[in-house]
C-alpha cells in the first residue's frame, strides 16, 4: 500500500487501517465535529492505554512521550483531547503557521494530522486511538519547541552555559484539557518576556517587507558626508524610506544632496545597528544598509530561539548583559530603569553566556591574574622589566608569602613551572578599577570597573579577557547595594571607602539575579535593533537548525 502522504520513517503495521481509510475514503478532509458518546470515550481511552502498554510499533514521536501520554490517558477523569474536538483543526493551523514564532513548519506533521483527522469517521476505536496519540505527540513536540527551544544551548555553542530546560509534558496535556481554547493556551505557553512579544511582531513586519521585495541596495563607493552631493544619495534615500521613515522624495533640484533631514535618518539607522552615530555614510554603514531582509528575518528568529533558553523568571529586580549589544540593563520592580555601556571579551576570550546571582561587592579589589594570562602576557614583561610591573602595582604570592617582583629571577620560570599567584594591588592602575560585582562561577567572570575609560566611546567594545567592564560602576554599586538589602551605602560612603584604598567586601542580603546573554536582534521601544555576530554564535545556531534530524 502506498500511503497518501509521506512519513519520514517507515509506516508501522499498526497504522495500516488508518492510512488506508485516509487514502481511500477521506483524502485530506478534516473532521473536527465527530460526536463521541460517553461510552465511545471510555472505549477510546482504554484503547489508547492498551496501545501505549503493548504496541512496540508505535512511531518514535509517540514512544518518546509515552510516559506522559500514559499518565494522562490512564486517568479516567482526563478528557479526550482531539477526537471530536475543534482543537484538532486549531492545532493543524498552529503547526502550519509555526513560522509566526520563528519555528519551521516543515518540522511538524500538519499534513499527516489533517488527513488522520479526516479518517476518524471511517475507523474503529483502535484507529481513533492512533489518531489521538499522533495529535498529542505532535502537540507536545510543538509545545516544547515553543516554550524551551529546539536545542540544549550548550549543544549549539560550548560557550552557552544556560541550563537546559524541558517542559512538564503531563502538565501541558492537563493544562490543554482545561484551557478555553488552543489559541489562548499557546499564547500563554510562549515565553512571557515582553522582549519575545516585541520580536514576534518585528518578525511579522520584516516578513511582510520580504514579501514586498525587501529594500533596494546602496552602491559602495567613497564616503558620503553631510552636505555633499553624490549620485548615490537617491538610492540611500530610497533604502531608508523602506525601514527608517526617510522622505522618498527630495526637494526639486537637490536629489543628489545629502541634506540634514536625511543625515538625521542615517544617524537613527546607525544607532539601531550599533554603528558610530556620526551621519557619515562610510563602508560600515553601507554594508549594514545592504544586508538583505531575509538575513534580518533570520536574525530575529535566532533571537526568539534564544529567549526560549532564558529562565522563565528573570527576577523582579535583575541585571541583564547583552554581549553582542555591549550593554547592561538594570530592572527594578519589573521595569527597566538604567542602561550602561559595557566592554566584553575578545572573540578569542569570549564572555560566556549564563545566569547567576550577584552575592557581594568588593571595593578596592586585588586583581588575581589568571594563570594563563600571567604566563602568556605578564611573564614576558616580568622577564624584561620587573620593576615596571612592580610600579604598576603587581606583586607575587606563594602560599602566605608576598614577594616583590624584583626579588625573583623570572627567567627560570615558564609554562608548567610558575609557582606564583600574580596579583595587582588596589589603586588607580588596578585592572579591575574601584569595584567588582561578584557572582562566583566556574568561569571566573564578573562585572567590574576599569581604568581604561576610552574604550567605552567605541561602537564595538570586545576588548576584555572575558569579564564585563562597566561604564558607570559606582552608580551601579549604589543601586545594587540598595536593592540587595544593604542600607546606608550612598555615593558619599562609597567614595570614602574607595579613597581609603582598603579592600572592602560588602555582602548582599538579597542576591541579585544577573543574566549574561547574547542577542544580535531585539526591539527597543518599537524599533528593531541589530548587531554584528562578534562571536559567530548566530552562525552556529543556524547550522544546528539546518541540520536538525526530524523525527516525523
Beta strands, then each sheet from edge to edge (+ up, - down):
strand 1: 318-322
strand 2: 327-332
strand 3: 335-345
strand 4: 354-363
strand 5: 367-368
strand 6: 394-398
strand 7: 401-403
strand 8: 421-424
strand 9: 435-438
strand 10: 447-448
strand 11: 462-464
strand 12: 468-470
strand 13: 504-517
strand 14: 521-524
strand 15: 527-530
sheet 1: 11+ 3+ 2- 1+ 13+ 4- 9+ 10- 12-
sheet 2: 5+ 8- 6+ 7-
sheet 3: 14+ 15-
end
